[in-house]
Amino acid sequence: MTTPPESQAAGQAPADTAPPEEIHAVSVRHPGRWVAAAVVLVLFAMLVHTLVTNSRFDWSVVWSYFTSTRVLKGLQVTILLTVVSMAIGIALGVILAVMRLSANPLLSASSWVYIWFFRGTPVLVQLLVWFNLAFLYPKISIGIPFGPSWLTANANNLITPLAAAILGLGLNEGAYMAEIVRAGILSVEQGQSEAAQALGMSRGQTLRRIVLPQAMRVIIPPTGNETISMLKTSSLASVITVTELLYAVQLIYSVNFKTIPLLIVASIWYLIITSVLTAGQYYVERYFSRGSAREPPLTPWQRVRRYLTTWHATPPAPPLAPQQRDAS
């Protein structure tokens, strides 16, 4: 009597069944990548060649002025402008963002008008207005509105070029930071605020303890970009005679006529500070990304260390075929 197919399928497979063939993986060819890499290498070699062989760059002049006293003083002013202006912008941005999201129409409209005005006018125009504020208000007074004044000062003495630069850059940055903070607040689910209010937290406590810590994941990346942009925008302060980095090198090459070497000095310093800010932004983003992923991304130093410790290691053996596993 023959065994039905059903019972044969339920039992063991026949002995003469051929084992599955081993899969031979073939890597995909990417000739376009090799062509693009060759083009990039050629362009990089051309760049290095012209930097080394063109004597008009005057690298000796570049390195002689790179750490000069006047350049370092201008660099200090640039860093001061960046730090203070960003601090004003971040603080003002948080206030404006909260006002913009307020249920009070007067606060919301006031914030919208501020953002509309300062984002709609060039920052260079704002710097010039603050620098020439004495034409509009020769005296600046502090006191009761529409009443007596307690303190009066000369506008020319109060609004110095450095103060005008800080006011212009900081107030302009506040408008952009307001939209960044508002986007971060809106990225947090409304249920988080409702749960905090159900626990008895006030609106301020909810904002400080619940909303802003979660919104930082959205706020930090564009804030880092704004900080780097502020570093470069601070060079506009040279228009109102603030001796920051760019104006410092301009004063030097206006005497010795070494324009390109001095501009290279300023560019190298801008690149150095930008690199430091970029590294700081990376670690701040990594800190606030805790909890959003199972494992935080490796830091650049961790990647270099892993590469140096594993590139000599023996590659793992390929997996055994089914018949090889059965034989073993």
Phi and psi in degrees as GROMACS dihedral restraints (atoms count N, CA, C in turn):
[ dihedral_restraints ]
;  ai    aj    ak    al  type     phi  dphi    fc
    3     4     5     6     1   -82.5    20    10
    4     5     6     7     1   147.9    20    10
    6     7     8     9     1   -81.8    20    10
    7     8     9    10     1   126.6    20    10
    9    10    11    12     1   -61.8    20    10
   10    11    12    13     1   154.9    20    10
   12    13    14    15     1   -60.7    20    10
   13    14    15    16     1   -33.5    20    10
   15    16    17    18     1   -63.1    20    10
   16    17    18    19     1   -45.1    20    10
   18    19    20    21     1   -70.0    20    10
   19    20    21    22     1   -32.6    20    10
   21    22    23    24     1   -67.5    20    10
   22    23    24    25     1   -36.9    20    10
   24    25    26    27     1   -68.6    20    10
   25    26    27    28     1   -32.6    20    10
   27    28    29    30     1   -72.3    20    10
   28    29    30    31     1   -26.9    20    10
   30    31    32    33     1   -88.0    20    10
   31    32    33    34     1  -155.4    20    10
   33    34    35    36     1   -79.2    20    10
   34    35    36    37     1   155.4    20    10
   36    37    38    39     1   -71.1    20    10
   37    38    39    40     1   150.8    20    10
   39    40    41    42     1   -57.9    20    10
   40    41    42    43     1   151.7    20    10
   42    43    44    45     1   -68.8    20    10
   43    44    45    46     1   -26.5    20    10
   45    46    47    48     1   -85.9    20    10
   46    47    48    49     1     9.2    20    10
   48    49    50    51     1   -70.0    20    10
   49    50    51    52     1   128.0    20    10
   51    52    53    54     1   -74.4    20    10
   52    53    54    55     1   137.6    20    10
   54    55    56    57     1   -69.6    20    10
   55    56    57    58     1   154.8    20    10
   57    58    59    60     1   -64.5    20    10
   58    59    60    61     1   144.5    20    10
   60    61    62    63     1   -72.4    20    10
   61    62    63    64     1   147.4    20    10
   63    64    65    66     1   -71.0    20    10
   64    65    66    67     1   136.4    20    10
   66    67    68    69     1   -85.8    20    10
   67    68    69    70     1   124.9    20    10
   69    70    71    72     1  -102.7    20    10
   70    71    72    73     1   108.2    20    10
   72    73    74    75     1   -79.4    20    10
   73    74    75    76     1   135.6    20    10
   75    76    77    78     1  -116.8    20    10
   76    77    78    79     1   123.5    20    10
   78    79    80    81     1   -67.2    20    10
   79    80    81    82     1   145.5    20    10
   81    82    83    84     1   -78.2    20    10
   82    83    84    85     1   135.5    20    10
   84    85    86    87     1   -82.8    20    10
   85    86    87    88     1   139.7    20    10
   87    88    89    90     1  -129.2    20    10
   88    89    90    91     1    75.2    20    10
   90    91    92    93     1   -65.3    20    10
   91    92    93    94     1   -29.2    20    10
   93    94    95    96     1   -62.8    20    10
   94    95    96    97     1   -34.3    20    10
   96    97    98    99     1   -65.2    20    10
   97    98    99   100     1   -41.6    20    10
   99   100   101   102     1   -66.3    20    10
  100   101   102   103     1   -38.7    20    10
  102   103   104   105     1   -65.1    20    10
  103   104   105   106     1   -44.6    20    10
  105   106   107   108     1   -63.2    20    10
  106   107   108   109     1   -40.7    20    10
  108   109   110   111     1   -64.2    20    10
  109   110   111   112     1   -40.1    20    10
  111   112   113   114     1   -63.5    20    10
  112   113   114   115     1   -41.6    20    10
  114   115   116   117     1   -63.0    20    10
  115   116   117   118     1   -43.0    20    10
  117   118   119   120     1   -63.4    20    10
  118   119   120   121     1   -41.6    20    10
  120   121   122   123     1   -64.6    20    10
  121   122   123   124     1   -39.4    20    10
  123   124   125   126     1   -65.2    20    10
  124   125   126   127     1   -44.6    20    10
  126   127   128   129     1   -63.6    20    10
  127   128   129   130     1   -39.1    20    10
  129   130   131   132     1   -65.8    20    10
  130   131   132   133     1   -40.9    20    10
  132   133   134   135     1   -63.7    20    10
  133   134   135   136     1   -38.9    20    10
  135   136   137   138     1   -63.6    20    10
  136   137   138   139     1   -40.3    20    10
  138   139   140   141     1   -63.9    20    10
  139   140   141   142     1   -46.4    20    10
  141   142   143   144     1   -63.1    20    10
  142   143   144   145     1   -38.6    20    10
  144   145   146   147     1   -63.6    20    10
  145   146   147   148     1   -44.9    20    10
  147   148   149   150     1   -70.9    20    10
  148   149   150   151     1   -30.6    20    10
  150   151   152   153     1   -68.7    20    10
  151   152   153   154     1   -31.6    20    10
  153   154   155   156     1   -85.4    20    10
  154   155   156   157     1   -39.4    20    10
  156   157   158   159     1   -90.9    20    10
  157   158   159   160     1   -22.2    20    10
  159   160   161   162     1   -80.3    20    10
  160   161   162   163     1   110.5    20    10
  162   163   164   165     1   -71.9    20    10
  163   164   165   166     1   -14.4    20    10
  165   166   167   168     1   -72.1    20    10
  166   167   168   169     1   -13.0    20    10
  168   169   170   171     1   -69.5    20    10
  169   170   171   172     1   -25.0    20    10
  171   172   173   174     1    52.7    20    10
  172   173   174   175     1    62.1    20    10
  174   175   176   177     1   -64.7    20    10
  175   176   177   178     1   -27.0    20    10
  177   178   179   180     1   -64.6    20    10
  178   179   180   181     1   -37.3    20    10
  180   181   182   183     1   -68.6    20    10
  181   182   183   184     1   -39.0    20    10
  183   184   185   186     1   -58.6    20    10
  184   185   186   187     1   -49.8    20    10
  186   187   188   189     1   -74.5    20    10
  187   188   189   190     1   -24.6    20    10
  189   190   191   192     1   -72.5    20    10
  190   191   192   193     1   -30.9    20    10
  192   193   194   195     1   -98.9    20    10
  193   194   195   196     1    -3.2    20    10
  195   196   197   198     1   -62.4    20    10
  196   197   198   199     1   -38.5    20    10
  198   199   200   201     1  -116.2    20    10
  199   200   201   202     1    28.4    20    10
  201   202   203   204     1   -69.6    20    10
  202   203   204   205     1   158.9    20    10
  204   205   206   207     1   -62.9    20    10
  205   206   207   208     1   -42.6    20    10
  207   208   209   210     1   -66.8    20    10
  208   209   210   211     1   -38.5    20    10
  210   211   212   213     1   -68.0    20    10
  211   212   213   214     1   -42.3    20    10
  213   214   215   216     1   -67.0    20    10
  214   215   216   217     1   -35.4    20    10
  216   217   218   219     1   -65.9    20    10
  217   218   219   220     1   -41.7    20    10
  219   220   221   222     1   -63.0    20    10
  220   221   222   223     1   -37.0    20    10
  222   223   224   225     1   -63.6    20    10
  223   224   225   226     1   -39.7    20    10
  225   226   227   228     1   -62.0    20    10
  226   227   228   229     1   -41.3    20    10
  228   229   230   231     1   -65.8    20    10
  229   230   231   232     1   -38.8    20    10
  231   232   233   234     1   -61.7    20    10
  232   233   234   235     1   -45.5    20    10
  234   235   236   237     1   -64.9    20    10
  235   236   237   238     1   -39.6    20    10
  237   238   239   240     1   -62.3    20    10
  238   239   240   241     1   -45.5    20    10
  240   241   242   243     1   -60.2    20    10
  241   242   243   244     1   -42.8    20    10
  243   244   245   246     1   -64.9    20    10
  244   245   246   247     1   -47.3    20    10
  246   247   248   249     1   -67.3    20    10
  247   248   249   250     1   -49.8    20    10
  249   250   251   252     1   -67.5    20    10
  250   251   252   253     1   -42.6    20    10
  252   253   254   255     1   -65.3    20    10
  253   254   255   256     1   -39.9    20    10
  255   256   257   258     1   -68.3    20    10
  256   257   258   259     1   -36.4    20    10
  258   259   260   261     1   -62.4    20    10
  259   260   261   262     1   -44.2    20    10
  261   262   263   264     1   -64.1    20    10
  262   263   264   265     1   -42.7    20    10
  264   265   266   267     1   -64.5    20    10
  265   266   267   268     1   -41.7    20    10
  267   268   269   270     1   -67.3    20    10
  268   269   270   271     1   -46.7    20    10
  270   271   272   273     1   -61.8    20    10
  271   272   273   274     1   -45.6    20    10
  273   274   275   276     1   -67.7    20    10
  274   275   276   277     1   -35.4    20    10
  276   277   278   279     1   -64.2    20    10
  277   278   279   280     1   -39.6    20    10
  279   280   281   282     1   -63.9    20    10
  280   281   282   283     1   -43.7    20    10
  282   283   284   285     1   -63.2    20    10
  283   284   285   286     1   -45.4    20    10
  285   286   287   288     1   -66.7    20    10
  286   287   288   289     1   -36.4    20    10
  288   289   290   291     1   -65.8    20    10
  289   290   291   292     1   -41.5    20    10
  291   292   293   294     1   -65.6    20    10
  292   293   294   295     1   -40.4    20    10
  294   295   296   297     1   -62.8    20    10
  295   296   297   298     1   -40.6    20    10
  297   298   299   300     1   -63.8    20    10
  298   299   300   301     1   -32.7    20    10
  300   301   302   303     1   -91.8    20    10
  301   302   303   304     1     2.3    20    10
  303   304   305   306     1   -70.7    20    10
  304   305   306   307     1   150.9    20    10
  306   307   308   309     1   -76.9    20    10
  307   308   309   310     1   -13.4    20    10
  309   310   311   312     1   -75.8    20    10
  310   311   312   313     1   118.0    20    10
  312   313   314   315     1   -64.7    20    10
  313   314   315   316     1   -30.0    20    10
  315   316   317   318     1   -68.3    20    10
  316   317   318   319     1   -44.4    20    10
  318   319   320   321     1   -65.1    20    10
  319   320   321   322     1   -43.4    20    10
  321   322   323   324     1   -63.7    20    10
  322   323   324   325     1   -42.3    20    10
  324   325   326   327     1   -68.8    20    10
  325   326   327   328     1   -38.1    20    10
  327   328   329   330     1   -63.1    20    10
  328   329   330   331     1   -43.0    20    10
  330   331   332   333     1   -63.9    20    10
  331   332   333   334     1   -41.1    20    10
  333   334   335   336     1   -64.3    20    10
  334   335   336   337     1   -40.6    20    10
  336   337   338   339     1   -64.8    20    10
  337   338   339   340     1   -43.0    20    10
  339   340   341   342     1   -59.3    20    10
  340   341   342   343     1   -49.7    20    10
  342   343   344   345     1   -62.9    20    10
  343   344   345   346     1   -42.0    20    10
  345   346   347   348     1   -60.9    20    10
  346   347   348   349     1   -42.2    20    10
  348   349   350   351     1   -71.2    20    10
  349   350   351   352     1   -49.3    20    10
  351   352   353   354     1   -76.2    20    10
  352   353   354   355     1   -24.2    20    10
  354   355   356   357     1   -83.7    20    10
  355   356   357   358     1   -19.8    20    10
  357   358   359   360     1   -90.1    20    10
  358   359   360   361     1   -12.7    20    10
  360   361   362   363     1  -113.3    20    10
  361   362   363   364     1   143.8    20    10
  363   364   365   366     1   -63.5    20    10
  364   365   366   367     1   144.7    20    10
  366   367   368   369     1   -65.6    20    10
  367   368   369   370     1   -29.2    20    10
  369   370   371   372     1   -65.7    20    10
  370   371   372   373     1   -38.8    20    10
  372   373   374   375     1   -64.5    20    10
  373   374   375   376     1   -40.4    20    10
  375   376   377   378     1   -65.1    20    10
  376   377   378   379     1   -38.4    20    10
  378   379   380   381     1   -62.7    20    10
  379   380   381   382     1   -42.3    20    10
  381   382   383   384     1   -67.1    20    10
  382   383   384   385     1   -36.2    20    10
  384   385   386   387     1   -65.1    20    10
  385   386   387   388     1   -45.7    20    10
  387   388   389   390     1   -65.0    20    10
  388   389   390   391     1   -35.4    20    10
  390   391   392   393     1   -67.5    20    10
  391   392   393   394     1   -32.7    20    10
  393   394   395   396     1  -105.3    20    10
  394   395   396   397     1    26.9    20    10
  396   397   398   399     1   -63.7    20    10
  397   398   399   400     1   -25.5    20    10
  399   400   401   402     1   -64.5    20    10
  400   401   402   403     1   -22.9    20    10
  402   403   404   405     1   -67.5    20    10
  403   404   405   406     1   -31.1    20    10
  405   406   407   408     1   -89.0    20    10
  406   407   408   409     1   -42.6    20    10
  408   409   410   411     1  -131.4    20    10
  409   410   411   412     1    89.0    20    10
  411   412   413   414     1   -61.5    20    10
  412   413   414   415     1   -31.8    20    10
  414   415   416   417     1  -119.4    20    10
  415   416   417   418     1   136.1    20    10
  417   418   419   420     1  -113.2    20    10
  418   419   420   421     1   123.0    20    10
  420   421   422   423     1  -119.3    20    10
  421   422   423   424     1   150.1    20    10
  423   424   425   426     1  -123.7    20    10
  424   425   426   427     1   128.0    20    10
  426   427   428   429     1   178.6    20    10
  427   428   429   430     1  -157.8    20    10
  429   430   431   432     1   -77.1    20    10
  430   431   432   433     1   132.3    20    10
  432   433   434   435     1   -56.9    20    10
  433   434   435   436     1   130.7    20    10
  435   436   437   438     1    60.4    20    10
  436   437   438   439     1    20.1    20    10
  438   439   440   441     1  -131.8    20    10
  439   440   441   442     1  -158.6    20    10
  441   442   443   444     1   -68.5    20    10
  442   443   444   445     1   153.5    20    10
  444   445   446   447     1   -99.8    20    10
  445   446   447   448     1   141.0    20    10
  447   448   449   450     1   -94.7    20    10
  448   449   450   451     1   -34.2    20    10
  450   451   452   453     1  -143.6    20    10
  451   452   453   454     1   132.0    20    10
  453   454   455   456     1  -130.0    20    10
  454   455   456   457     1   135.9    20    10
  456   457   458   459     1  -138.2    20    10
  457   458   459   460     1   155.1    20    10
  459   460   461   462     1   -73.9    20    10
  460   461   462   463     1   130.6    20    10
  462   463   464   465     1   -64.5    20    10
  463   464   465   466     1   -35.6    20    10
  465   466   467   468     1   -64.9    20    10
  466   467   468   469     1   -35.1    20    10
  468   469   470   471     1   -79.1    20    10
  469   470   471   472     1   -29.6    20    10
  471   472   473   474     1   -83.3    20    10
  472   473   474   475     1   -45.3    20    10
  474   475   476   477     1   -96.2    20    10
  475   476   477   478     1    83.7    20    10
  477   478   479   480     1   -75.8    20    10
  478   479   480   481     1   167.4    20    10
  480   481   482   483     1   -55.6    20    10
  481   482   483   484     1   -39.9    20    10
  483   484   485   486     1   -66.5    20    10
  484   485   486   487     1   -42.3    20    10
  486   487   488   489     1   -64.6    20    10
  487   488   489   490     1   -39.0    20    10
  489   490   491   492     1   -64.0    20    10
  490   491   492   493     1   -39.7    20    10
  492   493   494   495     1   -65.2    20    10
  493   494   495   496     1   -42.4    20    10
  495   496   497   498     1   -65.3    20    10
  496   497   498   499     1   -43.7    20    10
  498   499   500   501     1   -63.8    20    10
  499   500   501   502     1   -46.2    20    10
  501   502   503   504     1   -63.5    20    10
  502   503   504   505     1   -46.6    20    10
  504   505   506   507     1   -71.0    20    10
  505   506   507   508     1   -42.1    20    10
  507   508   509   510     1   -68.4    20    10
  508   509   510   511     1   -45.2    20    10
  510   511   512   513     1   -68.5    20    10
  511   512   513   514     1   -35.4    20    10
  513   514   515   516     1   -67.3    20    10
  514   515   516   517     1   -40.4    20    10
  516   517   518   519     1   -66.6    20    10
  517   518   519   520     1   -31.4    20    10
  519   520   521   522     1   -58.5    20    10
  520   521   522   523     1   -34.6    20    10
  522   523   524   525     1   -66.6    20    10
  523   524   525   526     1   -41.2    20    10
  525   526   527   528     1   -72.5    20    10
  526   527   528   529     1   -39.6    20    10
  528   529   530   531     1   -66.3    20    10
  529   530   531   532     1   -29.3    20    10
  531   532   533   534     1   -61.0    20    10
  532   533   534   535     1   -42.0    20    10
  534   535   536   537     1   -71.6    20    10
  535   536   537   538     1   -33.9    20    10
  537   538   539   540     1   -66.8    20    10
  538   539   540   541     1   -45.6    20    10
  540   541   542   543     1   -66.5    20    10
  541   542   543   544     1   -39.4    20    10
  543   544   545   546     1   -61.9    20    10
  544   545   546   547     1   -41.8    20    10
  546   547   548   549     1   -63.9    20    10
  547   548   549   550     1   -38.1    20    10
  549   550   551   552     1   -66.3    20    10
  550   551   552   553     1   -39.6    20    10
  552   553   554   555     1   -65.7    20    10
  553   554   555   556     1   -41.5    20    10
  555   556   557   558     1   -69.8    20    10
  556   557   558   559     1   -19.6    20    10
  558   559   560   561     1   -74.0    20    10
  559   560   561   562     1   -16.4    20    10
  561   562   563   564     1   -84.1    20    10
  562   563   564   565     1   134.4    20    10
  564   565   566   567     1   -61.0    20    10
  565   566   567   568     1   142.4    20    10
  567   568   569   570     1   -63.4    20    10
  568   569   570   571     1   -27.4    20    10
  570   571   572   573     1   -62.9    20    10
  571   572   573   574     1   -26.9    20    10
  573   574   575   576     1   -63.8    20    10
  574   575   576   577     1   -45.8    20    10
  576   577   578   579     1   -67.1    20    10
  577   578   579   580     1   -39.9    20    10
  579   580   581   582     1   -64.6    20    10
  580   581   582   583     1   -39.0    20    10
  582   583   584   585     1   -67.1    20    10
  583   584   585   586     1   -38.7    20    10
  585   586   587   588     1   -66.0    20    10
  586   587   588   589     1   -41.5    20    10
  588   589   590   591     1   -65.7    20    10
  589   590   591   592     1   -33.3    20    10
  591   592   593   594     1   -66.8    20    10
  592   593   594   595     1   -26.8    20    10
  594   595   596   597     1   -83.4    20    10
  595   596   597   598     1    -1.2    20    10
  597   598   599   600     1    96.4    20    10
  598   599   600   601     1     9.3    20    10
  600   601   602   603     1   -75.8    20    10
  601   602   603   604     1   144.6    20    10
  603   604   605   606     1   -77.6    20    10
  604   605   606   607     1   173.1    20    10
  606   607   608   609     1   -64.0    20    10
  607   608   609   610     1   -40.0    20    10
  609   610   611   612     1   -66.4    20    10
  610   611   612   613     1   -41.4    20    10
  612   613   614   615     1   -65.3    20    10
  613   614   615   616     1   -39.3    20    10
  615   616   617   618     1   -62.9    20    10
  616   617   618   619     1   -40.6    20    10
  618   619   620   621     1   -66.9    20    10
  619   620   621   622     1   -42.8    20    10
  621   622   623   624     1   -75.5    20    10
  622   623   624   625     1   -40.2    20    10
  624   625   626   627     1   -97.1    20    10
  625   626   627   628     1   -25.1    20    10
  627   628   629   630     1  -113.4    20    10
  628   629   630   631     1   -53.9    20    10
  630   631   632   633     1   -77.6    20    10
  631   632   633   634     1   -55.1    20    10
  633   634   635   636     1   -62.3    20    10
  634   635   636   637     1   -41.5    20    10
  636   637   638   639     1   -59.0    20    10
  637   638   639   640     1   -35.7    20    10
  639   640   641   642     1   -78.9    20    10
  640   641   642   643     1   -31.2    20    10
  642   643   644   645     1   -72.9    20    10
  643   644   645   646     1   -16.7    20    10
  645   646   647   648     1   -62.0    20    10
  646   647   648   649     1   -27.7    20    10
  648   649   650   651     1   -62.6    20    10
  649   650   651   652     1   -31.3    20    10
  651   652   653   654     1   -89.8    20    10
  652   653   654   655     1   -29.7    20    10
  654   655   656   657     1   -79.7    20    10
  655   656   657   658     1   -37.9    20    10
  657   658   659   660     1   -61.6    20    10
  658   659   660   661     1   -49.2    20    10
  660   661   662   663     1   -57.8    20    10
  661   662   663   664     1   -51.2    20    10
  663   664   665   666     1   -67.7    20    10
  664   665   666   667     1   -28.2    20    10
  666   667   668   669     1   -66.0    20    10
  667   668   669   670     1   -38.9    20    10
  669   670   671   672     1   -61.5    20    10
  670   671   672   673     1   -40.9    20    10
  672   673   674   675     1   -64.1    20    10
  673   674   675   676     1   -39.6    20    10
  675   676   677   678     1   -66.0    20    10
  676   677   678   679     1   -35.5    20    10
  678   679   680   681     1   -64.9    20    10
  679   680   681   682     1   -44.2    20    10
  681   682   683   684     1   -64.5    20    10
  682   683   684   685     1   -40.0    20    10
  684   685   686   687     1   -64.9    20    10
  685   686   687   688     1   -36.6    20    10
  687   688   689   690     1   -64.6    20    10
  688   689   690   691     1   -37.6    20    10
  690   691   692   693     1   -56.6    20    10
  691   692   693   694     1   -42.5    20    10
  693   694   695   696     1   -80.9    20    10
  694   695   696   697     1   -32.7    20    10
  696   697   698   699     1   -68.2    20    10
  697   698   699   700     1   -25.0    20    10
  699   700   701   702     1   -61.0    20    10
  700   701   702   703     1   -18.0    20    10
  702   703   704   705     1   -66.0    20    10
  703   704   705   706     1   -19.4    20    10
  705   706   707   708     1   -66.8    20    10
  706   707   708   709     1   -18.8    20    10
  708   709   710   711     1   -65.1    20    10
  709   710   711   712     1   -14.7    20    10
  711   712   713   714     1   -64.3    20    10
  712   713   714   715     1   -22.8    20    10
  714   715   716   717     1   -66.6    20    10
  715   716   717   718     1   -30.6    20    10
  717   718   719   720     1  -104.5    20    10
  718   719   720   721     1    29.6    20    10
  720   721   722   723     1    63.1    20    10
  721   722   723   724     1    31.4    20    10
  723   724   725   726     1   -86.2    20    10
  724   725   726   727     1   125.0    20    10
  726   727   728   729     1   -82.5    20    10
  727   728   729   730     1    69.4    20    10
  729   730   731   732     1   -87.8    20    10
  730   731   732   733     1  -165.8    20    10
  732   733   734   735     1   -61.3    20    10
  733   734   735   736     1   -49.0    20    10
  735   736   737   738     1   -64.6    20    10
  736   737   738   739     1   -43.9    20    10
  738   739   740   741     1   -67.4    20    10
  739   740   741   742     1   -31.8    20    10
  741   742   743   744     1   -63.9    20    10
  742   743   744   745     1   -45.1    20    10
  744   745   746   747     1   -71.9    20    10
  745   746   747   748     1   -29.1    20    10
  747   748   749   750     1   -64.8    20    10
  748   749   750   751     1   -39.9    20    10
  750   751   752   753     1   -64.8    20    10
  751   752   753   754     1   -33.0    20    10
  753   754   755   756     1   -73.6    20    10
  754   755   756   757     1   -49.5    20    10
  756   757   758   759     1   -76.3    20    10
  757   758   759   760     1   -10.4    20    10
  759   760   761   762     1   -72.3    20    10
  760   761   762   763     1   -14.4    20    10
  762   763   764   765     1  -102.0    20    10
  763   764   765   766     1   -47.3    20    10
  765   766   767   768     1   -97.3    20    10
  766   767   768   769     1    -4.5    20    10
  768   769   770   771     1    61.8    20    10
  769   770   771   772     1    23.1    20    10
  771   772   773   774     1   -94.2    20    10
  772   773   774   775     1    68.9    20    10
  774   775   776   777     1   -65.5    20    10
  775   776   777   778     1   -54.9    20    10
  777   778   779   780     1   -63.2    20    10
  778   779   780   781     1   -47.6    20    10
  780   781   782   783     1   -58.9    20    10
  781   782   783   784     1   -39.0    20    10
  783   784   785   786     1   -71.1    20    10
  784   785   786   787     1   -35.0    20    10
  786   787   788   789     1   -67.2    20    10
  787   788   789   790     1   -33.4    20    10
  789   790   791   792     1   -65.4    20    10
  790   791   792   793     1   -38.5    20    10
  792   793   794   795     1   -58.1    20    10
  793   794   795   796     1   -48.7    20    10
  795   796   797   798     1   -62.4    20    10
  796   797   798   799     1   -41.0    20    10
  798   799   800   801     1   -64.3    20    10
  799   800   801   802     1   -41.0    20    10
  801   802   803   804     1   -63.6    20    10
  802   803   804   805     1   -41.7    20    10
  804   805   806   807     1   -65.8    20    10
  805   806   807   808     1   -40.0    20    10
  807   808   809   810     1   -61.4    20    10
  808   809   810   811     1   -41.2    20    10
  810   811   812   813     1   -65.2    20    10
  811   812   813   814     1   -38.1    20    10
  813   814   815   816     1   -64.5    20    10
  814   815   816   817     1   -48.5    20    10
  816   817   818   819     1   -66.3    20    10
  817   818   819   820     1   -37.7    20    10
  819   820   821   822     1   -62.7    20    10
  820   821   822   823     1   -39.3    20    10
  822   823   824   825     1   -64.4    20    10
  823   824   825   826     1   -40.8    20    10
  825   826   827   828     1   -63.6    20    10
  826   827   828   829     1   -44.1    20    10
  828   829   830   831     1   -64.7    20    10
  829   830   831   832     1   -37.7    20    10
  831   832   833   834     1   -64.5    20    10
  832   833   834   835     1   -42.9    20    10
  834   835   836   837     1   -63.8    20    10
  835   836   837   838     1   -42.0    20    10
  837   838   839   840     1   -62.5    20    10
  838   839   840   841     1   -40.5    20    10
  840   841   842   843     1   -62.0    20    10
  841   842   843   844     1   -38.9    20    10
  843   844   845   846     1   -60.5    20    10
  844   845   846   847     1   -45.8    20    10
  846   847   848   849     1   -72.7    20    10
  847   848   849   850     1   -33.0    20    10
  849   850   851   852     1   -67.1    20    10
  850   851   852   853     1   -43.6    20    10
  852   853   854   855     1   -60.6    20    10
  853   854   855   856     1   -40.9    20    10
  855   856   857   858     1   -64.3    20    10
  856   857   858   859     1   -35.9    20    10
  858   859   860   861     1   -67.5    20    10
  859   860   861   862     1   -46.3    20    10
  861   862   863   864     1   -79.8    20    10
  862   863   864   865     1    -8.4    20    10
  864   865   866   867     1   -87.0    20    10
  865   866   867   868     1     3.3    20    10
  867   868   869   870     1   -61.4    20    10
  868   869   870   871     1   134.1    20    10
  870   871   872   873     1    92.2    20    10
  871   872   873   874     1   -18.3    20    10
  873   874   875   876     1   -86.5    20    10
  874   875   876   877     1   -16.8    20    10
  876   877   878   879     1  -139.6    20    10
  877   878   879   880     1   156.8    20    10
  879   880   881   882     1   -66.1    20    10
  880   881   882   883     1   -40.7    20    10
  882   883   884   885     1  -130.5    20    10
  883   884   885   886     1   128.4    20    10
  885   886   887   888     1   -67.1    20    10
  886   887   888   889     1   152.4    20    10
  888   889   890   891     1   -64.8    20    10
  889   890   891   892     1   152.2    20    10
  891   892   893   894     1   -68.2    20    10
  892   893   894   895     1   144.4    20    10
  894   895   896   897     1   -74.8    20    10
  895   896   897   898     1   161.8    20    10
  897   898   899   900     1   -56.6    20    10
  898   899   900   901     1   -40.2    20    10
  900   901   902   903     1   -65.3    20    10
  901   902   903   904     1   -38.5    20    10
  903   904   905   906     1   -64.8    20    10
  904   905   906   907     1   -37.8    20    10
  906   907   908   909     1   -66.2    20    10
  907   908   909   910     1   -42.9    20    10
  909   910   911   912     1   -63.5    20    10
  910   911   912   913     1   -42.6    20    10
  912   913   914   915     1   -65.6    20    10
  913   914   915   916     1   -39.9    20    10
  915   916   917   918     1   -65.3    20    10
  916   917   918   919     1   -39.6    20    10
  918   919   920   921     1   -64.9    20    10
  919   920   921   922     1   -42.6    20    10
  921   922   923   924     1   -68.8    20    10
  922   923   924   925     1   -27.2    20    10
  924   925   926   927     1   -94.3    20    10
  925   926   927   928     1   -11.4    20    10
  927   928   929   930     1  -121.3    20    10
  928   929   930   931     1    -9.5    20    10
  930   931   932   933     1   -73.8    20    10
  931   932   933   934     1   -18.1    20    10
  933   934   935   936     1   -92.5    20    10
  934   935   936   937     1    -6.0    20    10
  936   937   938   939     1   -68.5    20    10
  937   938   939   940     1   152.0    20    10
  939   940   941   942     1   -70.8    20    10
  940   941   942   943     1   131.6    20    10
  942   943   944   945     1   -65.7    20    10
  943   944   945   946     1   149.3    20    10
  945   946   947   948     1   -63.7    20    10
  946   947   948   949     1   146.3    20    10
  948   949   950   951     1   -69.8    20    10
  949   950   951   952     1   147.6    20    10
  951   952   953   954     1   -68.1    20    10
  952   953   954   955     1   153.5    20    10
  954   955   956   957     1   -64.8    20    10
  955   956   957   958     1   148.0    20    10
  957   958   959   960     1   -75.0    20    10
  958   959   960   961     1   149.4    20    10
  960   961   962   963     1   -71.6    20    10
  961   962   963   964     1   160.3    20    10
  963   964   965   966     1   -57.1    20    10
  964   965   966   967     1   -43.4    20    10
  966   967   968   969     1   -68.0    20    10
  967   968   969   970     1   -29.8    20    10
  969   970   971   972     1   -70.2    20    10
  970   971   972   973     1   -37.2    20    10
  972   973   974   975     1   -65.0    20    10
  973   974   975   976     1   -39.2    20    10
  975   976   977   978     1   -66.8    20    10
  976   977   978   979     1   -37.3    20    10
  978   979   980   981     1   -68.8    20    10
  979   980   981   982     1   -33.7    20    10
